[in-house]
Amino acid sequence: MADAYIVDGLRTAFGRRNGGLSQIRPDDLSALTLRHLVERTHVDPMDIEDVRLGCVTQVAEQGYNIGRLAPLIAGLPVEVPGVSVNRMCGSSLETINQSAQAIMAGVHDVMIAAGVESMSRVPMGSDGSTFSDGLTGQYNIVPQGISAEMIAEKWHLSREQLDTFSLQSHQRALHSQGEGYFAGEILPVEAPQADGSTRTVSQDEGPRADTTLEKMATLRTVFKADGVVTAANSSQITDGASALLLASETALKKYDWTPRARIVAMSVVGVDPVIMLTGPIPATAKVLSKAGLKFSDMDVVEINEAFASVVLAWGEEYHPDWSRVNPHGGAIALGHPLGASGGRLVLTALNHLEQTQGRYGLITMCIGWGMAIATIIERL
């Protein structure tokens, strides 16, 4: 089987709800990342065989197959096709995996794997209505926040533990921002603002320097009166886009590209759709098995911080070196623009491997209705 390589990638900064990126349509925002990725890699657009674009809430400005429209807005040739992909929170990691699979199978040589979500402009959940009796007759479907509460209860996680982890996410993100860590992966965007002005958005807006455990403790729980899940220990509603170029060895030779990473292995799993968010636990085991590697081989792990309880429960099973897990903060601080987050996780993991001379990175994400996805990359 052929190898699939990551040539390069970029993302926008992640904007707060109604923040710096909220006045930009998501199809336009995604087009910016696509256009700059093509310019940065010097790929002939006619060689791009498909654009896979992750997006969760595919209605309104994210409808009409945004995966086709964003490349057209970006000025790519009409001959370049595009498709929208929805594996909920794992959508852009799914597009990376799908692109790698097509290359590994020898079907394609050059692919763009992208993702976008403007949660300010297209509210989460606005693509659905009611559940089928055929579903609710089998499963007690609950909101994800209730699932996060169930996880905290099952793994005996206290609110103090969740808040302490969340505070660390902000502290790590702020430190990395201060060190300029994210600069290599972020595309600055000249963004119109609600007051009619324009400003450059080049830094993630979610990290809060004034966050303390004392402030977190004053917040009410969101899903259960006697629960532990609050806005402070959950991921933020966010706007953003990401895009990566993947290629075969044939394409590397044609363009004389030096790849940044190789896709080693991928997994996707299903779990109970009620507790719903425990999938990273089996997804991690499955992807390690497929890669023929041990957990201790991973130099960095980027696990999506949908809720602090998700990450901490995973940690109870794997007992990681926490300095290697989300070392630059995660979605609790940086935000979680649903369809774009997988791309961000891969880019952040890759940048960390390059800066620390590490070899392997594991990326994994929980997914709504009881799934999870994982990918292992190798720095080259």
N, C-alpha and C positions, 0 to 999 in steps of 0.2 A: 504494500500500500504506500502511496506517495505521502510525502510530508506536506503540511500546510504551515505557512509562516506568516507572522505579523510583520509587515514592512514598517508601518508607522500608524499613528493615530492621534486624535486630538478631541477635545471637548470644549464646550463653553464652560464658563464659570456657572455654578448653580445658584439661581436667584431665589430669594424668599418669595412666598406667596404675596402677590401684588407688589413685588419688589422691582429690581432693576431690569429684569427681562420680561416683565408681564405685559408690556405694550407691543411685543413682537409676536406675530402669529407663529405657531409652532412649525408650520410648513416652511416659512421663511427662515426660522431659526435653524432648522435642520439643514436647509439649503446652504447656509453659511458654512457649516462644518464640512459638508460635502465638497463645496467649491474650494475651500482652503486645503482640504486633504489632497485633492487632485493637484493643486498648485504646488504643494509642499513635496509631494512624491514624484512630480514630473511624469506621472503616468499618462499615456495617451488615452484620453477618455474612451476612444473607440475600442480599447482593449478591455474595458470594464464589462464583464459578462453578466453581472447582475448586481443590483443594490438590494440588500435585505435590511429593512428598516423596522426596528422594534417600536411599537406604540401600543399602549394598553387601552386607552379610552378613544376608540376610533369612531368618533362622531364629530359633528360640527367642523371646526377648523382642522381636526385630526381625522376626518372622514375622507370619503372619495378615493380611497387607497393613497394615503399620504406617502407611502413608499414609492409610488410612481410620480407623484406631483412634486415632491421635494427635489429629486434629481432634475426635473425639468426646470424648476425655479432656479436651480444652481447653474443652469446653462449647459448641462451635460447633453450630449447628442440624443436625439429622439430614439436612436437605435439602442440606447442603454436602458434595459428594462428595470423595473423596481416592484417590490412586493412588500406589503405590510405584514408584520409578524406579531402575534399576541400570545405570549406565554406569561401574561401578567407581569409581575415584578421582574421576572427573569428574561424579559423580551429581548433586550439587546445582547445579553450573554447568549441567548438562543440564536440570534442572528450570527454571532461570531462562530458558534458551534456549527450551524448549518453551512456557513460559508466554508469553514474548514473541512466539513464532511464532503462537500462538492469537490473541493480541491483534492482531498485525499483519495476520492473515488476516481479521479482523473477526468471528471466531467468539465470542470472549469479551471482556469489558470489565474484569473484576477477577479477579486470580489471585494465589494465594500459592505461591511457590516456596521450598521448604524442604529441609532435610537433617539427618540425625542419624546418629551412630554411637557406640555404647558398646563400644569395643574391649576394655575391662576385663571386661565382662559377656558379650559375644558374640564369641568369638575369631575373628580374621581367618582365612578359609579354612574355617570350620566349615560352610559351605554347599555344599562340594564333596566329591568322593571321588577317583575315578581318571579319567584321560583316555581318550577313545575311541581305539582303534587307528587309526581313520580320520583322527584329528588327528595323533597321534604318528608315523604313517607318512609324513606330509608335512612335519612340523616337529619340530625337536628342542626341545620345550618345556622351559624351564628356569625356576627361581625368578627373581623380579624382581631380586634382589641380584646374580645372575650376569649378568643383562642390564646392570645398572649397571656391573659390572666390564668387560663387553664395550665399553660406551660409553667408559669411561676409557681402555681400551687403544686404541680406534680414534681417539680425539681426543688421545692422548698426554698424558693428565692424570695428574699425580703425586699421591701421597697427601698431600704437603705442600700442593698446590693445593686439594685437596678439604677438608682440615682447615682451611686458612686461610679459605676461603669459609664453612665451617660456624661457625668462631669469629666471623666477622663477623655471621652471622645472629643469634647469641646477643647480641652487643654491640649491634646495632641494635635488637633486640627489647627488651633491658633499658633502653636509652636511651629508647625510645618509651614503655615502661611508666612510667619515671620522670617523663616529661613529661605523663603522663595521656592519651596519644594515643588509646588504645583505649577510653577510658571511654565515648565516644559510641556505640560499636557493641556494647558488652557489657552484657547483662542480668545483674545480680547474682542469684545463686541461693542460697537458703537450703537447704543440703544436709546431710542426715544423714551421720554419719561412722561408721566401723566400730566405734568405741568407744562408740557410743550418743549421742554429743554431736551438736550441730548447729553449722555455721559457714557464714558467707557466702563463697561462691566468686565473686570479682569480678575476678580477675586470672589470666591464663594461667599455668599452673604449669610449663611446659616450660623457659623461659629459665634458664640456669645462670650465675650471677655468678662462680662459681669455675672455670669452664672456661678452660683454657689450651692452647696448642699442645703444650706438654710433656705434659700429662695425656692429650690426645688421642693422642699418639704411643705411649703405653703400651698402648693397646687392641689386642686381637687382631683381625685381619680376620675377617669373619663367613662369607664365601662361598668364598673362595679363600685357601689358605695363603700364597701369594705375591702376593695381591691388594692392593687399596687401599681397599676399602669396609669401613667399620666402623660400629658403632652411632653414633659421634660425627658421621659425615658422612652419616647417613641420617635420614629423618623419624622422629618419635617416635610410638609407639603411644599413642592419645589418646581421650578421651571429649569429645563436644560436640554442639551443635545450632545451626542457623542458620535464619532465615526472612526472606523479603523479600516485600513487596507490590508487584505490578506492575499497571498500569492503562492503559486507553486514554485518548485525549483526551476522549471522551464522559464517562468516569468522573471525569476531572480536573475537568471543568466542573461536574458534578453535586455533587461534594464540595468544590469550591473548593480542591483540593489544589495545592500548588506542588511539582512533581516534582523530585527530586534529580538524576536522570540519564535519558538516553535510550539505549536499546539501539540501537547503530549497525549492527553486523554480527555474524555468528556463523559458525563453521566447525567441522566435525568431520572427522577424517581417519583412515585406516588405514595402518599401516606394518608392517614385518616383525615377526611375533609372537615372534620369538626375541630379537633385540636390543631389541625391544618398547617402549622408553621414549624413542625419538627423535622421537615424534610432534609435540611442540611446535614443531619446526623447520618442517615443512610446514604445520602448523596456523596458525602465525603468518603465513606468506606468503599462505595462502589467505584468512584473515580480513581482512588488509590489502587484498588485491585486491578482495574483496567490498565493503569500505568505501570504496574509492577513495582510500585514504590511504597515506602513506609511514610507514616505521618511525620516522623522525625526528619525525613528528607526535605520537608517543605521549609524554605527559608523565609517565606512570608505567607500569611493567610489573609485574604480579604473576604470577610463574611458580612453580608449586608445587614446593617443594623436596622431592620424593619422595626423591631422592638428590642430593648435590652434583654428581655427574658429569652428571646430566641438565641442570642449569641451566648448568654451565660449557660443555658441548658446544653447547648452544643459543647461548651467548654467543660461541663461536668462529665461529659462522655469521653472527651479526648485529652483533657488535662494539658492544654498547650502551654508553651512558653508565651505568656501574654504579651511580652515585648515584641513578638513576631505577628501578633494578631491585630489587624487594623492599626498599624503603628502611626498612621497619620490622621487618625480619627475616622469616623464612618458616617453613615446616613443620619444618625442622631444629631450630629453637628453640621455635616456638609449638605445634608438634604437628600431626598430620594425622588427625583423626577422619574416616575415609574419606568417608562420605556427606555430611558437613557442610562440608568444606573449600572447595568452590567458592563457597558463600555467603560464607564468611569472606574469601576473596580479593577478591570483588566489593566487599564492605563496606569492606575495608581500602583498596582502590584508590580508592573513592569518597570516603572520608574524607580521603585524601591530596590528591585533586584539589580538594576544598573548602578544605582548609587552605592549599594553595599556589596557589589560583586557576588550576590547570591545567585543560585542556579534555578531553583524551582519555586513556583508560586501556585498556590491553590486559591481559586475564586469560587465561592458558593453563595447561593441565595435561596431563601425560602420563597414560596409562591402560594398565592391564594388558592383556596379549595383543595389544599393538600398535595402540593408538589414541591420539588426543589430541583435545582440545576447546579452542576459543578464543572469546572474546567481546570486542568493543570497546564501551566505554560513553563517552558524552559527558556531562560535567557541565553542568547547566543552572543 
